[in-house]
Amino acid sequence: MRSFFFALILAACATTSSGPAGHPTNVAHVRLAISAAMHTQAPEREITAMGKTTDDRAIVYTKSNTGARQEETWVHDANGWRLDHAVAADGAATAEGQL
């Protein structure tokens, strides 16, 4: 009976994937890559937190030097990470890729 439960749990764990390639996303690596891309585009803000993160899309919470906070959606394509969409803390959407 124990071996049955062990086999059942093992089978359930073996079929669970956490990413598109079946591996977990390295959030720290994604954060560093986005931070580097962000500083080449607009160095006046910094990442304060990360939301839902995958290998090709991430929700990033930022704060500018003036204190303005934003929720940004970053996407990864052939050219690297780029800002897809940003929403200010008050809920007003900014232009795509512009702050």
PAGU-759826 format. One record per atom (N, C-alpha, C, O, CB): x, y, z; atom name. Coordinates in pm, 1 decimal. Each point is the difference from the previous one (the first is absolute). Glycine has a CB too. Layout:
BEGIN
east;north;up;a
X;Y;Z;CA
...
//
This chain:
BEGIN
east;north;up;a
82.1;-118.7;0.0;N
-82.1;118.7;0.0;CA
87.6;126.7;0.0;C
-30.2;96.9;-69.6;O
-151.4;-224.6;190.8;CB
289.1;125.4;-43.1;N
89.7;115.2;3.2;CA
63.7;23.5;-136.6;C
15.8;114.1;-43.6;O
29.1;-157.5;286.4;CB
-9.0;-63.9;-308.4;N
64.2;15.4;-130.4;CA
-97.8;57.6;-102.8;C
40.8;71.5;-91.6;O
111.9;-264.4;145.7;CB
-280.9;161.8;-38.9;N
-100.6;56.4;-89.0;CA
-7.3;152.2;17.3;C
1.1;74.2;-98.3;O
-131.7;-290.5;108.0;CB
123.2;261.9;115.3;N
-4.9;143.8;25.8;CA
128.3;69.4;-44.5;C
-4.6;110.5;-54.0;O
-148.1;-153.8;246.5;CB
266.1;-20.6;-170.0;N
127.3;55.9;-43.3;CA
3.1;15.7;-152.0;C
43.5;103.2;-51.2;O
69.7;-207.8;250.2;CB
-158.9;3.1;-270.4;N
-3.8;5.5;-146.3;CA
-97.3;107.7;-47.9;C
27.2;68.5;-98.6;O
30.2;-313.1;88.6;CB
-169.4;259.7;78.4;N
-99.5;100.4;-36.4;CA
56.8;140.8;19.0;C
-16.7;85.6;-86.9;O
-168.4;-244.6;151.8;CB
251.0;183.2;46.5;N
59.8;131.4;26.2;CA
112.9;27.7;-97.5;C
12.9;111.4;-50.8;O
-74.0;-130.6;292.5;CB
142.5;-81.3;-267.6;N
110.3;16.3;-93.9;CA
-51.0;33.7;-139.9;C
56.8;85.2;-68.3;O
79.3;-245.8;204.1;CB
-241.7;94.7;-177.7;N
-57.6;26.8;-132.3;CA
-57.7;140.7;-6.5;C
12.9;67.3;-102.2;O
-64.3;-311.2;75.2;CB
-11.8;289.0;134.5;N
-57.3;134.4;2.2;CA
110.0;104.8;-6.4;C
-14.4;100.0;-70.3;O
-181.3;-184.4;202.5;CB
303.4;63.8;-61.2;N
111.3;95.6;-1.6;CA
72.5;-0.6;-133.4;C
46.9;104.7;-44.8;O
-21.0;-135.3;290.1;CB
-16.0;-81.4;-307.8;N
72.7;-10.9;-126.4;CA
-72.1;71.4;-113.6;C
64.4;45.1;-94.7;O
28.2;-262.7;172.2;CB
-225.1;228.7;-69.8;N
-75.0;62.8;-108.3;CA
-23.6;148.0;24.1;C
-52.0;68.7;-87.9;O
-56.5;-286.4;45.4;CB
145.3;268.6;159.5;N
-20.1;140.8;29.4;CA
115.6;80.2;-56.1;C
116.0;-26.0;31.9;O
-245.6;-31.0;175.5;CB
97.8;154.4;-290.8;N
104.3;88.6;-51.7;CA
-29.0;141.2;46.7;C
-116.1;39.8;8.7;O
153.5;-187.3;-210.7;CB
65.6;223.0;231.8;N
-18.2;135.4;49.5;CA
36.6;105.3;-103.7;C
-7.6;119.6;28.3;O
53.1;-204.5;199.7;CB
-7.2;43.7;-343.7;N
36.8;95.0;-103.8;CA
-18.3;-61.3;-135.9;C
-36.1;-117.1;-11.3;O
197.5;225.2;164.7;CB
-136.8;-29.9;-257.7;N
-20.9;-52.4;-134.4;CA
93.9;-114.4;-33.9;C
-35.8;-86.9;-79.5;O
-41.5;311.1;12.9;CB
195.9;-226.2;124.5;N
94.6;-108.0;-28.5;CA
2.0;-101.4;113.3;C
85.4;-88.6;1.9;O
53.3;246.3;-138.1;CB
-231.0;-145.9;230.2;N
-6.9;-94.6;110.2;CA
96.4;31.4;112.1;C
26.2;-85.7;84.5;O
-96.7;-82.8;-246.4;CB
124.2;290.0;164.7;N
91.7;38.6;106.4;CA
-49.9;129.5;63.4;C
-67.8;78.9;-65.9;O
262.8;-191.7;-51.7;CB
-162.3;135.4;243.8;N
-45.3;124.7;63.6;CA
76.4;120.2;-55.0;C
115.6;-11.7;-40.5;O
-174.5;-116.4;248.5;CB
-6.6;241.8;-208.7;N
61.7;123.3;-47.1;CA
93.9;54.0;106.9;C
-35.9;5.0;117.6;O
-165.3;46.0;-261.0;CB
319.9;-11.0;103.6;N
96.2;61.2;90.8;CA
-35.3;148.3;9.5;C
43.4;80.4;-82.5;O
140.8;-250.1;23.8;CB
-263.0;205.0;159.9;N
-51.3;136.0;13.5;CA
113.9;100.1;20.9;C
-5.5;111.0;-52.8;O
-207.8;-203.2;148.5;CB
315.1;55.0;-20.5;N
113.4;90.6;21.9;CA
70.4;32.8;-131.3;C
39.0;114.5;-22.8;O
-9.4;-209.5;253.0;CB
-13.6;-4.0;-315.4;N
63.6;22.3;-130.8;CA
-86.0;92.4;-86.4;C
51.8;90.9;-65.0;O
57.7;-318.1;78.5;CB
-239.7;203.8;-14.0;N
-91.6;83.6;-78.0;CA
3.9;143.2;53.1;C
2.7;95.5;-77.6;O
-151.8;-295.4;29.8;CB
149.4;214.3;180.9;N
3.0;133.3;60.6;CA
126.0;76.2;-40.3;C
-7.8;118.1;-33.9;O
-126.2;-205.1;227.0;CB
249.0;21.6;-190.1;N
124.8;65.2;-39.7;CA
-1.5;39.9;-147.4;C
45.2;108.9;-35.5;O
74.8;-240.8;210.4;CB
-171.6;44.3;-260.0;N
-5.1;29.7;-143.7;CA
-93.1;117.7;-27.9;C
32.1;86.6;-81.4;O
14.6;-328.2;30.2;CB
-161.6;245.2;118.2;N
-93.6;110.7;-19.6;CA
58.9;129.0;56.6;C
-14.2;106.7;-59.7;O
-180.9;-266.7;69.7;CB
260.3;150.0;103.8;N
63.1;117.6;59.7;CA
104.5;59.8;-94.2;C
7.3;122.0;-15.1;O
-47.0;-218.4;243.9;CB
119.4;12.2;-291.4;N
100.1;47.8;-95.8;CA
-66.8;67.6;-119.3;C
44.8;105.8;-44.2;O
110.6;-289.8;115.6;CB
-262.1;123.9;-123.9;N
-72.0;59.5;-112.9;CA
-65.8;130.7;41.6;C
-1.9;96.1;-76.8;O
-38.0;-324.5;-19.3;CB
-14.0;232.2;217.1;N
-67.5;118.9;50.1;CA
98.2;116.9;12.3;C
-34.2;113.2;-34.1;O
-129.7;-259.2;157.5;CB
284.0;119.6;-75.4;N
96.7;106.7;20.4;CA
56.9;54.0;-130.4;C
52.8;111.1;-2.2;O
1.9;-214.0;219.8;CB
-64.2;27.3;-325.5;N
41.6;54.2;-129.4;CA
-109.8;87.7;-59.3;C
28.1;88.8;-80.4;O
117.4;-290.3;42.2;CB
-270.8;176.9;77.4;N
-113.2;75.0;-53.8;CA
-37.6;120.4;86.2;C
-19.2;110.2;-51.3;O
-62.7;-321.7;-49.1;CB
71.7;189.9;230.3;N
-44.2;105.3;91.9;CA
63.5;-23.8;136.6;C
-59.7;-66.3;84.8;O
-159.7;93.8;-210.2;CB
338.7;25.3;147.7;N
73.4;-30.3;123.4;CA
-55.5;65.5;126.0;C
54.6;-20.1;108.4;O
141.9;-4.2;-250.5;CB
-303.9;102.3;130.2;N
-51.1;70.6;116.8;CA
-98.0;-81.4;84.9;C
-64.6;55.7;88.7;O
96.2;151.2;-217.7;CB
-43.5;-335.1;103.8;N
-88.7;-82.2;83.4;CA
68.9;-131.6;35.2;C
97.3;-40.5;-63.5;O
-300.9;144.9;-44.4;CB
149.5;-170.4;212.0;N
57.5;-126.0;45.4;CA
-110.0;-100.9;28.0;C
-114.6;37.2;25.3;O
310.8;85.1;72.0;CB
-161.3;-248.6;-101.8;N
-95.0;-107.7;27.6;CA
-17.8;-11.4;151.0;C
97.5;-8.4;74.8;O
-31.2;-116.0;-286.9;CB
-191.6;124.2;255.7;N
-28.2;-18.6;142.3;CA
-51.0;-140.0;29.5;C
19.6;-51.1;110.3;O
-70.0;293.6;-92.3;CB
-15.4;-305.7;-115.9;N
-52.9;-134.9;20.6;CA
-28.6;-64.2;-134.7;C
-13.1;67.1;-102.4;O
-86.4;0.2;324.3;CB
90.3;-200.5;-218.2;N
-34.6;-76.7;-119.6;CA
-132.9;-70.2;25.1;C
-25.4;-49.9;109.6;O
270.7;16.8;-171.0;CB
-329.2;30.0;-41.1;N
-125.4;-72.6;7.8;CA
12.7;-133.1;-73.9;C
104.2;-65.1;6.3;O
-232.3;282.2;9.2;CB
24.0;-256.5;-84.0;N
-0.5;-123.8;-78.6;CA
112.0;5.6;-102.7;C
6.5;92.0;-81.5;O
-256.0;-119.2;114.2;CB
338.1;-72.6;-27.9;N
118.2;0.1;-86.5;CA
13.8;-133.7;-70.7;C
-4.6;-105.7;62.8;O
117.8;269.9;89.0;CB
-96.1;-158.2;-284.0;N
32.2;-118.4;-79.5;CA
127.8;31.2;-77.3;C
56.8;108.2;14.8;O
-303.1;-178.8;-34.9;CB
290.9;-22.8;-61.1;N
121.7;22.7;-77.1;CA
-16.7;106.6;-107.5;C
99.1;56.5;-46.3;O
-37.9;-291.6;90.3;CB
-185.7;264.0;-84.9;N
-19.9;95.9;-108.4;CA
-92.7;116.2;33.8;C
-30.6;81.4;-87.2;O
69.8;-268.4;-64.7;CB
-84.5;196.3;277.6;N
-89.7;108.6;40.8;CA
12.9;20.1;150.6;C
12.1;-96.3;75.8;O
-173.5;45.1;-266.0;CB
158.7;177.1;232.5;N
11.9;28.0;143.1;CA
-76.9;126.3;36.5;C
-3.1;96.9;-76.0;O
227.9;-208.9;79.8;CB
-286.5;109.2;113.3;N
-62.5;117.6;57.8;CA
101.9;59.8;97.1;C
48.0;-68.1;90.6;O
-286.9;-27.0;-115.8;CB
271.0;222.5;5.3;N
103.4;66.3;79.2;CA
-59.0;124.8;64.4;C
-65.1;80.2;-67.0;O
247.5;-168.7;-85.2;CB
-159.6;104.6;282.4;N
-45.1;118.9;71.3;CA
120.0;91.4;18.0;C
103.1;-40.9;53.4;O
-288.0;-87.0;66.6;CB
170.7;253.7;-165.5;N
112.6;93.4;3.2;CA
-36.2;125.8;77.4;C
-116.7;31.4;23.4;O
196.6;-120.8;-243.1;CB
26.0;159.9;258.3;N
-14.9;128.5;67.4;CA
101.2;95.7;-61.7;C
117.9;-33.0;-12.4;O
-198.4;-75.8;229.9;CB
34.1;226.9;-256.1;N
89.7;99.1;-60.0;CA
68.5;80.2;109.8;C
-35.0;-11.0;117.5;O
-111.1;25.1;-323.1;CB
244.1;66.8;166.0;N
70.4;85.3;95.9;CA
-93.1;102.1;63.5;C
26.1;47.7;110.4;O
182.8;-78.4;-241.9;CB
-318.3;64.8;62.1;N
-97.1;95.9;53.2;CA
-103.2;-66.6;90.1;C
-82.9;68.6;59.8;O
115.7;69.5;-263.6;CB
-29.0;-271.5;214.4;N
-92.6;-72.5;86.6;CA
-119.4;-60.2;-71.4;C
-80.8;-68.6;62.5;O
151.7;218.8;114.7;CB
-83.7;-125.9;-306.9;N
-112.1;-55.7;-76.3;CA
18.0;-151.3;-13.9;C
109.2;-47.9;-30.6;O
-137.8;266.5;-95.9;CB
-79.2;-292.7;149.1;N
4.5;-146.0;-8.8;CA
-77.9;-47.2;-122.4;C
-101.9;58.0;-37.6;O
122.7;-75.4;288.7;CB
30.5;-90.3;-312.6;N
-64.5;-55.9;-118.7;CA
1.7;-151.4;4.5;C
86.2;-61.6;62.7;O
-19.2;262.6;-194.5;CB
-164.4;-259.4;63.8;N
-0.6;-143.7;-27.6;CA
28.9;-13.2;-148.3;C
-74.6;51.1;-83.5;O
-92.4;-107.3;272.1;CB
275.3;-12.3;-221.0;N
43.8;-11.4;-139.0;CA
-2.2;-145.2;-44.8;C
32.5;-90.6;76.7;O
110.4;294.6;-49.3;CB
-181.3;-224.7;-151.6;N
5.9;-132.3;-61.4;CA
117.2;0.2;-97.6;C
3.9;78.7;-94.5;O
-256.3;-115.7;119.7;CB
347.2;-52.0;-0.6;N
117.7;-14.3;-86.7;CA
-10.1;-132.0;-73.8;C
-41.8;-100.7;57.2;O
184.8;240.2;98.7;CB
-104.5;-139.4;-283.6;N
-1.5;-121.1;-81.2;CA
139.2;-23.8;-57.9;C
75.4;93.5;-26.8;O
-320.3;-59.4;-28.6;CB
276.1;-161.0;37.3;N
130.0;-37.8;-55.5;CA
-21.0;-50.4;-142.1;C
-80.7;-89.7;-24.3;O
171.9;31.4;254.4;CB
-17.1;117.3;-323.8;N
-7.0;-45.0;-138.7;CA
142.6;-20.9;-51.1;C
93.9;-7.6;79.3;O
-314.1;131.7;-117.6;CB
236.3;-133.3;-90.8;N
131.6;-27.7;-58.4;CA
102.5;109.0;30.9;C
120.4;-25.8;-1.0;O
-235.6;-99.3;-180.0;CB
68.0;246.9;208.5;N
90.1;112.2;27.9;CA
26.1;19.5;149.5;C
73.6;91.2;37.8;O
-157.2;16.9;-245.5;CB
25.9;-190.3;291.5;N
17.6;13.6;144.8;CA
-128.3;46.3;66.9;C
-108.9;-15.6;-55.3;O
350.4;67.3;19.6;CB
-228.4;4.9;154.3;N
-115.5;46.0;77.1;CA
-39.5;140.0;-45.1;C
85.0;85.7;-24.1;O
-14.7;-227.1;221.0;CB
-202.6;162.8;-207.8;N
-51.2;132.2;-34.4;CA
-128.7;26.1;77.1;C
-74.4;-92.5;32.6;O
179.1;78.5;-262.3;CB
-129.6;140.6;258.1;N
-121.5;40.9;69.6;CA
-117.8;-11.5;-94.9;C
1.5;57.0;-109.1;O
128.9;99.0;258.5;CB
-231.8;-229.5;-108.1;N
-119.3;-18.8;-82.4;CA
-110.9;95.6;41.0;C
-66.7;58.6;-85.3;O
128.4;-298.2;53.9;CB
-81.8;255.4;162.7;N
-111.4;80.2;49.1;CA
31.5;45.9;141.4;C
61.9;-73.4;77.1;O
-226.6;-52.6;-222.5;CB
122.6;246.8;179.8;N
20.9;52.6;134.8;CA
-128.1;65.5;49.0;C
-69.2;68.5;-75.3;O
314.8;-32.9;29.2;CB
-276.0;-57.6;173.1;N
-117.2;59.7;62.8;CA
46.2;71.7;124.9;C
65.8;-59.3;85.4;O
-220.9;-119.4;-177.1;CB
120.7;307.1;102.9;N
36.1;77.9;117.5;CA
-78.0;-50.4;121.8;C
-101.9;-67.6;-14.1;O
152.8;268.3;-131.6;CB
-2.7;-167.6;262.8;N
-65.0;-43.9;123.9;CA
-143.1;51.4;9.7;C
-83.1;-62.6;65.7;O
306.2;58.1;45.8;CB
-253.1;115.8;-174.8;N
-135.8;53.7;2.8;CA
-90.7;-68.0;-102.3;C
-119.0;30.5;-7.1;O
212.5;187.2;84.2;CB
-37.0;-311.0;-157.6;N
-79.6;-76.9;-95.0;CA
1.7;53.0;-141.3;C
-58.1;-62.3;-89.0;O
-82.4;3.4;276.6;CB
205.3;172.3;-211.8;N
5.4;55.5;-135.5;CA
108.1;-70.0;-80.3;C
114.8;-7.5;43.9;O
-197.1;229.7;40.0;CB
47.8;-272.7;-199.6;N
97.8;-69.4;-85.1;CA
86.2;103.1;-72.2;C
-49.2;103.3;-45.5;O
-108.4;-300.0;14.8;CB
286.3;166.9;21.1;N
90.1;86.7;-75.0;CA
16.1;-57.4;-139.4;C
-40.9;-113.0;-26.4;O
162.6;184.4;236.9;CB
-62.9;5.4;-298.6;N
20.6;-46.0;-137.4;CA
91.7;-120.4;0.0;C
89.5;-10.9;83.9;O
-122.7;243.7;-172.0;CB
11.4;-321.9;-4.6;N
78.9;-123.1;-8.3;CA
147.3;32.5;-18.7;C
39.1;69.1;-94.1;O
-236.2;-190.5;-2.6;CB
278.2;69.6;189.2;N
143.4;17.1;-8.6;CA
50.0;138.1;41.3;C
120.2;25.5;-6.8;O
-126.8;-191.4;-172.1;CB
-81.0;254.4;220.9;N
41.8;133.4;41.0;CA
-41.2;24.6;143.5;C
-102.9;-49.4;46.0;O
84.6;132.0;-281.8;CB
99.3;-6.1;305.5;N
-31.8;32.6;139.0;CA
-8.5;149.3;19.4;C
-26.0;46.4;111.0;O
138.3;-254.5;-36.0;CB
//
